[in-house]
Structures are given as structure tokens and as C-alpha cells.
């Protein structure tokens, strides 16, 4: 090859070398390397070999040597500039990164994450920072541009919104630097491993606790249930309301406070609530942006929190084509941690649910009388018959409660049908569901027919009704 061609192509070779080293040229560097090379093509291959230019040989021959020297000097200068700017890129060893965040996050709740980038090099650098957040999460800032002085650090904070429960691992922090003349950029990652557990939404539990302390549970749809019979274990003092029995007025406290005060008595203690959560194909539909299973877990955890606060025990069985998780019923608020840990990574599976295995598992491990809450969805006659047969087999030994989730598409079609045929089909399905519920109730099974996002308050109310009527 013509030695002149080698010299003229040196900048292009440097671009290839930088790419091999993991350094990427920016647009200005590419133009600097390519344009002079194209101009020098005639000189590199020999102007006499190009027929269109052969006629100009006599005219330009006195200037060819001068032009060649000029192009060689220009390319050497470009090569020097590119090489000097390439050397100005900092090495990856000069930087480190840390990530600070809580290990536990709630579903669809903003979760702050703090990244700290340290610059140990002797010069100021500009760096683009991107975290290794999960694909199942949304963030308010995907990238940050930081200017870090020499031997110092900078921190940024973004908020992560998880759209799915489960365990996630954030393994790296990605950094990208630009050279001094902005001709090169270098990307690499710093290993920073963090584990994030996304749990079902727990905000409703905090809201319930706050409203319970101020006696305002009616704001979240929880009704005050009058107890049948007498419970003689004192629980607390509170302000008198019109529905209270005047026999429960504490006159000594009333005189001291200057306002009517009544005594609250606890219901029977040490009762059990066991949840059977269907994780099969019937729970894969969504409502309000999350799956039916997420709604079921949120409601089950909320009722568990209420039951544990009242001194009862709570347990959990998650099943699909097999039993996936089991938490034996226990009391105490530490049981909430066990329930959360067992349910946060449960997801609906496209398999047929095995109710037989779930109920055999329940009978083998839970022999004491309990309120058994089955949360599922009914879409055909086969599933309805299985649910009816297994729940009615529990009556007498346990108190079964069937929670059947409504489908918005069916009920909306019954109210505002697009066609007369759609109206008739939707109403037939609704009437069939009502018949299934009536059959179960006639055999001693409690029932609840609700929309998924409206399930929590009716479920808590039904539990409080069971407590008030001493059904357990």
C-alpha cells in the first residue's frame, strides 16, 4: 500500500483503536478523521490512475507534492489532537459509586434511591450517571449529568415507583465520561449490588391505625358493629355516641373529663383467620392497573392487621396447581412480617387451580375452628362447583367465607351494553353468579361479591360482624 495512504488513514485507525479499548468517538472526532482522508484519496492511490483526473496531471503536478505535504501535516495534527484528547479520559479506577435505599418498598409507592459518585482523579470531570433500575419500575429521572470537582463526590436522588411485587437486584451503576475537547466518550459500570423487596401496598394499614386511634374508621368504609351479647374484658375508654349502651358509661371518668365517656370491651380472643388465596389463571386479570391477585393480597394483609390488633391469629395459604406458600396461624404483630414475606413474591400463574390440594392441605394443618377466607374468581360452572363443594365441606368444622371478585367488563356491559346481545349475555352471567352465591349461603357458607379495588372495607366489615355475632 502507498505509504502516503497509511499516514492519511492514521486518524481512522485511531478511531478503531479507541473502539477496541471501549472508548467511543463523538461526532466531531469522526468528521475530523474522515473528511481529510476522503480529500486525500486521489493522492493516496495516485492521481494518474484516476481517468477523470489524468487530463489535469500537467496542470496540478507542480502542486501535488505541496498538497501532499499539507495533507500529511493536517492528518498528523488531527492524529495528535485525537490522541491527546483520548489520553485525557479518566480511568475507571478513579471512580467509585454507592447506592443508598431502603430494602423494602411498597407496590406503586414512591421509593427514594440515592447515588453517590466519587471522583479520585486530579481534575474536574463531567459524568452521566444511570442506575440499574428494574424494567418493572418507573423512575422520575433516568439519567443525571454531574460535574464533579477533583477528589470530591456528588450525590443525586431519584424516586423509583415499582409496578410489580417481588425481589429485584440492582447490580450496577453506569457511568459515561466525555473527554476535555469532547471528542471521545467512555462508558463503564461500577458493581454496586442492592436487593429490593417490593411488598404489597402497606399504606392502608398505616391509615387504618391512624383512623382507629381517632375513632374515624367510617372514613374508609369500616362500620361500627354492635355486639350481640356481652364481652367482659375491658379494652379502652372513648367518647359516648348515640348508639352506645348507657350501661357502659363510666361515670367517674365522665365527671373527671366533663364529657360522657363509655367503656369498650374486647370481643372473644384467640380466634383464627386463615386466608386461601387463589394464584391460578383466574387471578391474572387486572383491575385498576394491578392484577386481581394483588388486590386479594392487599385485602388479606389489611384484614390480618385488623385481626392481629384484636388479639386474633392469622394464617395464609397461597395455591395454584400446588400449594406455593403456607404461614401457620399465629398471633402478635410479628406475624405481619411473616405474612408479608410469604406473599410479596407470589404471582398469578397460567395454570388451573387445584382446590382439592389446597383444602386437603388446610385440613391437615389447621384443625382448630377458624374463619376460612377463600379469595378467588369464578368464570365457569366447573370452578363454581369445585368452590361450592369444598367450602360447604368445611361447615361445622370451620366458618367458610367465599370472596368472589367481580369483572368490570361484565357488570359494565350489563349497565351500558353496546348491543342487545351483549346486554343479555352479561345479565345471564350476573344472574348465574348470584345463584352460585345463594346456593353456598344456603349451605352455611358466608359470601362476599365485590369489585377487586373495593374489597378491603367490606371484607373487614364482614370479619367484624362475625366477631360481633360470636359465629366463631
N, C-alpha and C positions, 0 to 999 in steps of 0.2 A: 504494500500500500504506500502511496505517496506520503513521505514524512510530513509534508505540509498538512495533509489531511488529519494525521494523528494529532498535531498541535491544535488544529482548529476544532477537533472534536473532544478535546480535553474537558471543557466545561460540561458537555453532555455525559462524559464518563464520570465526572464528579457527582452529577445528579444520581447516576446509577449506584455509585458507591454509597452515597448518603441513604438511599432507599434500602440498600443491603444492611446498613447499620441501624435501621429503624428510624431514620430521620427523613421527613418528607419536605420537599421543596414547595415553597409557596409560589403563587402565580408570577410575581416579579422575577424570581430566580429562574423559572422556566423560560420566560421571554428573554432574559439576559443570555441564557445558554443557547437557545435555539436560533434566534434571529441572526447573530453573526455567523453561525455555522451555515445557514442557508445562503447568506450573501457570499460566503467563501467557497461554495460548491464548485463554481467554474474553475477557480484556481486549484482546488484540490484534485480534480480529475483531469485538468489540463484544458485550457481554453481552445486549443487547436482541435481537440477531439469532439467539440460540440459544433455540428454543422451550422446552426444558425449564427454562431459567433465567429466562425472561421474567417468570414469576409472582413471582420473587424480586426483581424490579427495585426495587420500592418499599422492600423491606427492606434491600437492600445498597447502594442508591445513595449513602447518606451516606459509605460506607466505600470506594467504588470508587477515588476519587482517591487516598486514603491508601494503599490496597493497590497501586495502580499505581506510586506513587512508591517504595514499599518494594521492589517487584519490580525497578524500574529501578535503584535503588541496589544491590540484590543482584547483578544482572547486570553492572553496571559494575564492582563489586568482583571478581566472578568473572573478568570480562574482564581486569582489572588483574593478578590473580594468575596467570592463564594466560599473559598476555603477559610478565610479569616472569620467570616460570619458563622460558618459551621462550627469552628472551634469555640465560638463564644457561647454555644449552647451549654447549659449546666448539665452535669452528670446526675443520674438518678440517685446516686448515693448521697447527694447533698440535700435530699428532701425526705421528709417523713410525714405521716398523716395519722391522726387519731379520730375515732368516732365516739361520740357520747350520746347515748339514748337509753331509755328505759327498756328493759327486756320484754315487757308486756304492754300490748296495745289493744285497744278496743276496735271492733269492727265499725268502719265508717266514722271513726273519730280521729280528729287531727292529732298527730303524734310528732313532737319536735325531735329533730336529729341535728346534732352539732358536729361539724367537721372542723378540725384544726390542722392547718398545713404549716410545717416548719421549714424555713429556709436557712441552711447552714453554710451556704456559699457566700463569698465576699462581695457579691454585687446584688443590686436590686433586680428582681425578675417579675415578669407578669406571667401568671399561670391561670389556665382554665381548669376548673375543678368540676368533676361529675361523680356522683356516688353510684354505687352498685345496688340501687333500689330494686325491689321485685317488680316483675311485669304486672302483677296483680294489684299494684298500688298506684295511686296518683300523687304527684308532688307539685307544690306551688312554684318551685324553681328547679329546673333540670340541670342547669349549668351556672357556674359563677366565674367571674373574671376578677382575680385578685392581684393586687400589686403588693409584693412582699419585700420590704427592705432587707438588706443583708443581715444575716444572723438574727432573724426575728421570726415571728409567727403571726398568722392571721386566722381568724375563725369566722365561719359562716353558719347560719342556721336555716334549715328548711323544714317544712311540715309535710309529713307523709300521711296519706289517707288510704288505709288498707280496704280493699274491696272484697277480700276473701279471708276467711279464718284460716288458721293453720300455722305451721312452723316454717320460718323463712331464714335463710342465711345470707347476710350481706358480707361478701368476701373481699372486695377490693374498693379502693378509691382511685379513680382515673385522673391523671394529670396531663396537661398538654402545655408545652412551653413554646415561645416564639423567640428567635434569635434577636440580637441587638438591631441589626438592619432589617429585621422582619422578612428575611429571605428564606428561612428554614423554620420548621416546627417539629417538635419531638413529642411523642406520646408514650407514656408508660403507666403502669399501675403500681400502687403500693398495697401489699397484702394487709388488710385490716378486717379481721373476721368478727362479726357480731351476729348473735342469734336473736331473732324477733319472733315472739309468740303472739299471734293475733287471736284474741279471745272474743266470744260473743259480746254484744253491747252490754256494758255494765252500768251505764248512766242511769237507767231506770231504777236500779237498786238504790243508788245514792238519792235519787229523787223520792223514792218511796220512804226511805229512812227519814229524810228531812220533813216530809209531809206528815209522817206518823208522829214525829215529835211535837208538831204543832197542831195535831188533830185536824188535818185538812186532806185526808185521803180521798174525799169525794172529788177533788180536783183531777184525779187520774182515773175516775170511774169506779173506785172501790167503795162499796156501800157499807154503811153501818148495819150489822145484822144483829137483831135482838135474839138473845139466847133463850132457849126453851129449857126450863128447869133452873136449878141453882148450882153455881160453882162456888165453893167456899174458900178458894185460895186467893188472897189479896194480890193484886198486880200493881195498881197505881192509883193516884188521885188525879181528877181532872174536873174541868168546869161542867156544871149541870147543863143539860139540854132538855128540850121539851119531851123527848122520847124516853127519858130515864125514869126508872122506878124511884119514887120518893123515899122508899125504904132504904135505898143505898146512899142517901145523903149523909155526909159526915158533918154533924152539926158543930163539933168542936173546931174543925178546920174551917168551916163556914164562918164561924164567929171570929176566928183569928184573921182570915183573909178579907172579910167583909163582902163575900160573894158566895153564892151557892156552889158547893163542891161535893162531888159524888165519888164513891169508891168503884174502881173497876176490879173485876175478879177474873182470874185466868180460867180458860177452858181446860178440859182434861189434857194432861201432859203425856209425853212419851208415846204419842201415836205416830204412825208411819205413813209417808207418802212415797210411792215408787213410780217412776216415770218409765214408760215403754215408748221409746222414740223410734219411729219407722225411718230408716235411712235408705230405703229402696227407691225404685224408679218412680213411685207415685209422689215422691217429695222433691223431684228435680225441677218442677215448675217454679216460676218466680212470681213474687208479688211485692210491689214497692221497691224493686231493684235488687232484692236478695231472694234466695231460694226459700221454699216452704220449710225446709229443714232448719234454716237459720231462724225463722220465726218461731218454730217449735222449740228450739233450744233456748231462745231468749225468754219465752214464756215459762219454760220449765225451770230455768235458773231463777227467774223472778219469784215463782211460787215456792221454790226451795228456800230462797232467802226469807220469805214471809213465814214459812213453816218452821224453819230453824229459829227464827226470832221468837216464835211462840212456844218453843221448847219441844217441838216435834222432831222426828227423824226424817231424813230424805235420802232416797237412793235413785239410781239411774241404770237403765239397760238400753243400749243402742244396738239395733239389729237391722240386718238386711237379709241376705241369703244365709247369714250366720250371725251369731252374737259378736259384735265388734268391741263393745266396752261394757263393763259392769262395775258399778260403785255400790257396795253394800250399804243399806240404810243405816245412818248414824246421826247422832245429834251434835250440837255445838257448831259454832260459826266456822271452825276449821274445816268442816265438811264442805263448805263452799269452794275451798281451794281444790279439793279432790274432784268435785263435780265439774269445775271449770277445766281442770287439767284433762279430765277424761273426755270432754266434749269439744274442746276447741279445734281439734284436728279431725273431726268427723265430717264426712261429705256424702251427699246422696250418690248412690251407685245405680247404674242402669241394669239392675237385676231384680228378679221377683222376690218380694219379701217373704220370709219363712216365719209366719206367725206361730206355727207349731213348735219350732225350736225355741222361739222367744218365750212362749208360755211354759214349756217344759223346763226351761232354764229358771224361770221365775218360781215355779212350784218347788223346784229342788233347793233353792237358796233362800227363799223368803216365805217362811211358814207362818209367821205371826200375822194377824189380821192387819191389812193395810188398805189405804186408798190407792188403787192402781189406776194410773192415768195413762191411757193409750192415746198418743197423738199421731194421727195418720190422715190419709186422704182416700176417699172411696170413689172409684171411677167405673166399676163394673159389678155385675151380680156375683161373680166368683169371690172377689175381695170382700164384698159385703157379707156373704155367707160365712167366710172364714172369721171375720171380725166378730160377727154375731155369735157364732158357736163357741169361740174361745173365751170371749168376755162373759157370756152367760154361764160358762162352766165355773167361773170364779165366784159367782154369787153365793153368799152363805159363808164362804171361807174368807173372801176379801170383799171390798166395796169397789166395783169397777166403774170407771168414768171414761167414756169414749169421747174424744175431741176430734171431730171431723171438720177438715178445713174446706171452706167454700172456694169455688173457682169463679173469679170475677167475670170471665168471659161468658160463663153460663148464666149467671144472675143478671149481668148487664143485657144479655140478649133477651132475657125474659121481660125486662122492663122497657127497653127501647130496641125492638127487633128490627133488623134490616129487611127481612122478608117474612111473610106469614109462616112459611115452613120453619124458619129459624125460631120464631116465637113458640110454635107448638113443640118443637124438639126440646127447647130449653125448659119449658114448663113441665114436660114429661120427666125430664131428668130431676128437676127440683121436687116434683111430687114423689118420684121414686126414692130420693134421699129422705124425704120426710117419712115415708113408710118404713124405711130401714131404721130410722131413729125411734119411731113409735114401737116397732117390734122389740127393739132392745130394751126400751124403757118398761115395756110390759113384762119383761123377764128379770127386772130388778137392776138393770144397768143404767147408771146416770149418763146423760149425754150433753154435749155442747156442740152446736153447729154455728161456726163463726168464720168470718174472713180472717186470713192469717195475720194481717197487721193489727187487727182488733181483738186478738185472742187473749192478751195478758190480763186485762181487767176482769172480763167475765170468768176466766179460769180462777183468779184469786177470789172473786166473789163466791164461786161455787164451793171452793175449799172452805171459806169462812162459814158458808151455810151448812156444810157438812159438820163443821165443828160446833156450830150453834145448836144444831138438831141432835147432836150426840149420835150420829149414824155410825161412827166407828166404835 
